[in-house]
């Protein structure tokens, strides 16, 4: 007698964070990340979005209030808007200042904020995954193209270290989205539909469905 396949564990995945997940307004006529997630998950899974375009690390507690009580997994992509506050420093880097020195203080502040965010989300008692910030953004400004990838890379290293210290898996969006076409034509810091599907695929792989 043929053995029946064991049914996959039911999961209810909640996406928290910013416009990486809440990108619908930047890809008119195409599916956003949450719709792509719902189309891609196994039949007995579900996906929800509490992410809000423009939100920063400090907004995560408000989002937590909207996480469904039956959520089994939380995926957080946050921090990109926090980094945008420091973009003026890249102009100084373009003028010859040392990038490492310029971002030292922002890195220290980010470490405190991101660590607090991880601990706050963990209090929910649901398995958590966090995402790195993609680095291949097709910025129009030369100073952003030249220096943003290295600066973001330093913050990503911090995200990965903080997550590892807490046993939190990391979804590497900086490896998933590498092409110009992975980003919205309306706003280069948001994922396109193509990039959104790559993000969904990376999440599902992290959840054991890749």
C-alpha positions as CSV (number, residue, x, y, z in Angstrom):
1,X,0.0,0.0,0.0
2,X,1.3,3.4,-0.9
3,X,2.1,5.6,2.1
4,X,0.3,8.9,2.1
5,X,2.4,12.0,2.2
6,X,2.4,13.7,5.6
7,X,0.5,16.9,5.4
8,X,2.6,20.1,5.8
9,X,2.4,21.9,9.1
10,X,-0.2,24.7,8.8
11,X,1.4,28.1,9.1
12,X,0.0,31.6,9.3
13,X,2.7,34.1,8.3
14,X,2.5,37.8,9.3
15,X,4.6,40.4,7.4
16,X,5.7,43.4,9.5
17,X,7.8,46.4,8.6
18,X,7.8,49.0,5.9
19,X,7.2,49.3,2.1
20,X,9.4,46.3,1.3
21,X,6.2,44.4,2.2
22,X,3.7,47.3,1.8
23,X,4.6,48.1,-1.8
24,X,1.2,47.9,-3.6
25,X,1.2,51.7,-4.3
26,X,4.4,51.5,-6.2
27,X,3.5,48.8,-8.7
28,X,0.1,49.8,-10.1
29,X,-1.6,47.0,-12.0
30,X,0.7,44.3,-10.6
31,X,0.5,42.2,-7.4
32,X,2.2,43.5,-4.3
33,X,4.3,41.3,-2.0
34,X,1.3,40.3,0.2
35,X,-0.7,39.1,-2.8
36,X,2.3,37.3,-4.2
37,X,2.9,35.7,-0.8
38,X,-0.7,34.5,-0.7
39,X,-0.4,33.0,-4.2
40,X,2.8,31.2,-3.3
41,X,2.2,29.7,0.1
42,X,1.0,26.1,0.4
43,X,-2.7,25.5,0.4
44,X,-3.1,25.2,4.1
45,X,-1.1,28.3,4.9
46,X,-2.2,31.9,5.1
47,X,-0.4,35.3,4.9
48,X,-1.2,38.6,6.5
49,X,0.4,42.1,6.3
50,X,0.6,44.6,9.1
51,X,3.6,46.4,7.5
52,X,3.1,50.1,6.7
53,X,4.8,52.1,4.0
54,X,7.1,54.7,5.7
55,X,7.3,53.0,9.1
56,X,10.5,52.9,11.1
57,X,11.8,50.7,13.9
58,X,10.0,52.8,16.5
59,X,6.6,51.9,14.8
60,X,6.9,48.2,15.3
61,X,5.0,48.1,18.7
62,X,2.0,49.7,16.9
63,X,2.2,47.0,14.2
64,X,2.4,44.3,16.8
65,X,-1.0,45.3,18.1
66,X,-2.4,44.3,14.7
67,X,-0.7,40.9,14.3
68,X,-3.4,38.2,14.2
69,X,-3.6,36.2,17.4
70,X,-3.3,32.9,15.4
71,X,-0.1,33.9,13.6
72,X,2.5,31.1,13.7
73,X,5.4,33.0,12.2
74,X,6.4,36.7,12.0
75,X,8.7,38.1,9.3
76,X,10.1,41.6,9.8
77,X,11.7,43.9,7.2
78,X,12.4,47.2,8.9
79,X,15.3,49.7,9.1
80,X,15.5,51.1,5.6
81,X,13.6,54.3,6.5
82,X,15.8,54.7,9.6
83,X,18.8,54.7,7.3
84,X,17.3,57.3,5.0
85,X,17.7,59.8,7.9
86,X,21.5,59.5,7.4
87,X,21.7,59.8,3.6
88,X,23.1,63.3,3.9
89,X,26.3,61.7,5.3
90,X,26.9,60.1,1.9
91,X,27.4,63.5,0.4
92,X,30.2,64.0,2.9
93,X,31.6,60.7,1.9
94,X,31.6,61.8,-1.7
95,X,33.6,64.8,-0.6
96,X,36.3,62.7,0.9
97,X,35.3,62.0,4.5
98,X,35.8,58.4,5.7
99,X,32.5,56.5,5.5
100,X,33.4,54.4,8.5
101,X,33.8,57.4,10.7
102,X,30.6,59.1,9.3
103,X,28.4,56.1,10.1
104,X,29.9,55.2,13.5
105,X,27.4,57.1,15.6
106,X,24.3,56.1,13.4
107,X,25.4,52.4,13.7
108,X,25.6,52.7,17.5
109,X,22.1,54.2,17.6
110,X,20.8,51.6,15.2
111,X,22.2,48.8,17.3
112,X,20.2,49.9,20.3
113,X,17.0,50.5,18.4
114,X,17.2,47.2,16.3
115,X,18.1,45.1,19.4
116,X,15.1,46.6,21.2
117,X,12.9,45.9,18.3
118,X,14.0,42.2,18.2
119,X,13.3,41.8,21.9
120,X,10.0,43.5,21.6
121,X,8.8,41.3,18.8
122,X,10.1,38.2,20.6
123,X,7.9,38.9,23.5
124,X,5.0,37.9,21.3
125,X,6.1,34.3,21.7
126,X,5.9,33.6,18.0
127,X,9.0,32.5,15.9
128,X,10.5,35.5,14.2
129,X,12.6,36.1,11.1
130,X,14.2,39.3,10.1
131,X,15.3,40.6,6.7
132,X,18.4,42.4,5.7
133,X,18.1,45.7,3.7
134,X,18.8,45.3,0.0
135,X,21.9,47.1,-1.3
136,X,21.6,47.1,-5.1
137,X,19.1,50.0,-5.2
138,X,19.3,51.9,-8.5
139,X,19.7,55.3,-7.0
140,X,19.8,58.3,-9.4
141,X,22.3,60.3,-7.3
142,X,26.0,59.4,-7.9
143,X,26.9,59.7,-4.2
144,X,24.1,57.2,-3.3
145,X,25.2,54.7,-6.0
146,X,28.8,55.0,-5.0
147,X,28.5,54.9,-1.2
148,X,25.1,53.5,-0.2
149,X,25.9,49.8,-0.8
150,X,28.8,49.9,1.6
151,X,27.0,51.9,4.2
152,X,23.9,49.6,4.1
153,X,26.2,46.6,4.2
154,X,27.6,47.8,7.5
155,X,24.0,48.0,8.9
156,X,23.2,44.6,7.5
157,X,26.2,43.1,9.3
158,X,24.8,44.6,12.5
159,X,21.4,43.2,11.8
160,X,22.8,39.7,11.2
161,X,24.9,39.8,14.3
162,X,22.0,41.0,16.5
163,X,19.8,38.3,15.0
164,X,22.4,35.6,15.4
165,X,22.9,36.5,19.1
166,X,19.2,35.9,19.6
167,X,18.9,32.8,17.5
168,X,16.7,34.7,14.9
169,X,16.9,33.5,11.3
170,X,17.8,36.1,8.7
171,X,16.3,36.4,5.2
172,X,19.0,37.9,2.9
173,X,17.1,40.4,0.8
174,X,20.5,41.9,-0.2
175,X,21.2,38.7,-2.0
176,X,17.7,38.2,-3.3
177,X,17.3,41.6,-5.1
178,X,20.3,42.3,-7.2
179,X,18.9,43.6,-10.5
180,X,17.6,47.1,-11.4
181,X,14.4,45.5,-12.5
182,X,13.9,44.2,-8.9
183,X,12.9,47.7,-7.9
184,X,9.9,49.9,-8.7
185,X,10.1,52.4,-11.6
186,X,8.1,54.8,-9.5
187,X,10.4,54.7,-6.5
188,X,13.7,52.9,-6.6
189,X,13.7,52.0,-2.9
190,X,10.6,49.9,-3.2
191,X,10.5,46.4,-4.7
192,X,8.9,45.9,-8.1
193,X,6.6,42.9,-8.8
194,X,9.7,41.0,-9.9
195,X,11.6,41.9,-6.8
196,X,8.6,41.2,-4.7
197,X,8.4,37.6,-5.9
198,X,12.1,37.1,-5.2
199,X,11.4,38.4,-1.6
200,X,8.5,36.0,-1.2
201,X,10.7,33.1,-2.5
202,X,13.4,34.0,-0.1
203,X,10.9,34.0,2.8
204,X,9.4,30.7,1.8
205,X,12.9,29.1,1.5
206,X,13.6,30.3,5.0
207,X,10.4,28.8,6.2
208,X,11.4,25.4,4.6
209,X,9.3,25.7,1.4
210,X,12.1,26.7,-1.0
